[in-house]
Every structure is written in C-alpha cells, then in structure tokens.
Amino acid sequence: MTKRRITAVSLTALIILSTFACLGSSAAVSAESREADPKTNKNENPFLKFLKDIDYSSRLKFEYDTNIFLTEDGEDFDWKEIFTQTLFYQLIKGDHYFQWGYSGNYAYYDKEAKGVLGHTANVLYSYRPFEKLSFGFRDDYNWLQDSKMAAVIGDRVLALGYTQNVPSFQLKYEIDPKATFTLDVFHEFLDVRNGDNDDFIDHYVNYVSNKIDYNLTPENNLVGFFGNTYRNIQFDQIDQKSSTSNRAFVGLTEKFPNLFHWTQEVGFENIYFDNSQNNNDDNIDFKTYIETVFSLYTKLRLSFSCHAKNPSYRAEYTQYASNVASLNLSHVINPKTTLFFDYSFEYQKFDDNDALIGQPTINKRNHIHNLRLMLSRSINSWLVLDFRYDYSKRDSDFAEEGYTDNKISTAITAKY
C-alpha cells in the first residue's frame, strides 16, 4: 500500500510539472508572436498584459534525506517530493521601481505520509526623486506549517511552524562625489507555534543603522566607512531575555583592480538587558570578507566574522557568541552548465555569565558544519536541471542536539 502511494504521488507530481512545462513552451511561443506583431500590443487589455508580464516558474525536486528529524541516532531517513511554484513581477516607470514575488512550497515525506506547506512573499517599492537621493520600502513575509520535521532556527534545532514578517526602509543620499550616507530601518516579528518553546523564541525587533562611505583615493579603490546600529529585541513572555544594544563600527574596503575586493570591519557594542538582574555586556567583534572580480565565469567569496553577539532562543541563556567562516564558489563550466560549492563552519559559545536567572551557570559549545555542492544545467531557455548534495554536522554540548545529515537531490525547473 505504501509503495503504491509513493508511486502515485511521484506520478502526480510529474504530470503537474509536465503540464507547467507545456504551458511554459506555449508562453514562450506566445511572447515571440506578440513581438513579431506590434498591432497585437496596441489595444491589449491592461489586465491581460499584467498577467503576461508575471514570470512564473514550477520546480519539482526529488530528495533523499538520511535524518529528517535531525536526531543523534540518525535512523529516520525518508524520500521527499518537493513542489515549488514561484511568481515574480516587476515594473519600472521612470524613477519608480516596483516588484512583488511569491513562492509556495509543498514537501511530501513518503515514509511519514506527511505533507508540509510553506509560503514566502515580498513586495518592494523604490523611488529616486533626484540624482543624489533614493529610498525604498520592502516587506518580507514567511509562513511554515506546523510539523514534526526538524529545522534550524537561530541557535536551536526544533520541529515547529512559524509566522515571520519583516517590513523595512532604506534611504541613500550622495553627500558629495566622495561620500554617501545610508540609513536602514526594519522591524521583525516572529511567532512560532511550539508550546514548549515559544516563550523563549517569540519576539519582535526594532533595528536602525546608519553608515557613511567615503572614497579615500581619486581612483575610488580605497573606501572607508563608519556608522552605528541600534537594536531593541523584546521577548514578551520572558523579560529577562529582552535587551537593547548600540554598536559603533568602522571599516575599510580595498579594491585591487581585476583581482578582488577586501573589506574589514570592527565593531564596539554595548548591550543592556531590560531585567536589572542580568549582566550587561560590552563586546568587540570583527568581520572580514574577500570577493573576487578577476573573472566573469568564476566567483569566489571568503568571509569570517569573530565574536558577534546574537540573542539566544534557549531557555537557559540570554545570548551567545558566534564565530563563522564561510566559502562560496561558483564556476560557469560552459554557457549552459554552472557549478556551485558552499561551505561554512560556525562555533557557538554560551558563557555562564549569560545564563538566565535560576539556570545553571555552565559554559557550553556548538560546532556546526554545512556543505552544499550543486551542478545546474540549462536544457533550454525555459527548462533547468539541478543535481545537489547537502551535508550538515552538529557537535553539541547540549543533550541530544548533535546530529549528522546527508541529502541527495535532483530538481527540474520550468520557467514560463
């Protein structure tokens, strides 16, 4: 009975994707016909034109996952069929720019006979009223259905559904040819549906950052910057975890022509907790990254951040220190084939000074490895085939939180 159900699900998914692929081919032909006959566009219905201007894509992914619950024993493997439908629209009118996007994702677990639905959406508007000034508004929305499938959120590994909304605003002003001012503001709201943990995760954040970039040389190959960020995070159910921080930062970007760009930044942060029984903190962090520009076909990015302080979603701690090293590589093998390789290592440090009142004052650590290897092949202008391997490993001092997970998948995407 299980095999029949798995086969039925896979066959249904293939039929759906084939239908969208056929529609994609028809849409491509239709677009060519419109371009060939200008009279077709002259009296076109505005609503029909709007629908035709939306970019649609459908993606079907088959994945084998060795550890769907991310447990230490790693005995729960499963096959998944993941169907994703994406819509994207953009409109440019003079100095105005508008876009919106939506992605719906449905993952079906064969052994568990369980489906999990997720939605993401965003809307963006920007305007450049005159040459030196531009500003924009953006809103991002994410929703994940409740399930027992594990996911990583912040410093936790949990099975949960959640709702997240992040409206934001950015303003840029060119003070003079050498100096640019940037202001970023956003508000984040996160609500998880997990009765045992939502008190320690549900929160909202208010964030304001301002920065000035200044060209130090006539060739514009040496750019200095400085600024300040303000962050207020509130956990409504646990006031001990609420805090306000101010971080001043200064940095330098050096551009080596036709080779790479190298950025370094140091930050000085003061963290104040709302509950007077918690220890306030002064922190110094460092960031650096290198991005290559020597080739249009090969892109490499190396980054490292040291001792950044992040709010903890645990019941035991207010915050933790994070050190992250990462490598991102993409290489165009030929016009239709691209290789991607990503690796990151994170060291999370939980200090006894950051323990919540009434919790054991113990130092704990997490070591987290993530790797992705993907080969993407364009079959034609509207059909893409991907082969991918993911590896993740977590060594943890927290009970039953260590795991190893391997994922092997193939996906086909139709654009129309």
Buried (B, 14 or more C-beta within 10 A) or exposed (E): EEEEEBEEBBEEBBEBBBEBBEBBBEBBEEEEEBEEEEEEEEEEEEEEEEEBEBEBBBBBBBBEBBBBBBBBEBEBEBBBBBBBBBBBBEEEEEEEBBBBBBBBBBBBBBEBEBBBBBBBBBBBBBBBEEEEEBBBBBBBBBBBBBBEBBBEBBBBBBBBBBBBBBBBBBBBBBEEEBBBBBBBBBBBBBBBBBEEBBBBBBBBBBBBBBBBBBBBEEEEBEBBBBBBBBBBBBBEEBEBBBBBBEBEBEBBBBBEEEEBBBBBBBBBBEBBBBBEEBEEBEBEBBBBBBBBBEEEEEBBBBBBBBBBBEBBBBBBBBBBBBBBBBBBBBBBEEEEEBBBBBBBBBBBBBBEEBBBEEBEEEEBEBBBBBBBBBBBBBEEEBBBBBEBEBBBBBEBBBEEBBBBBBBBBBBBBBBB
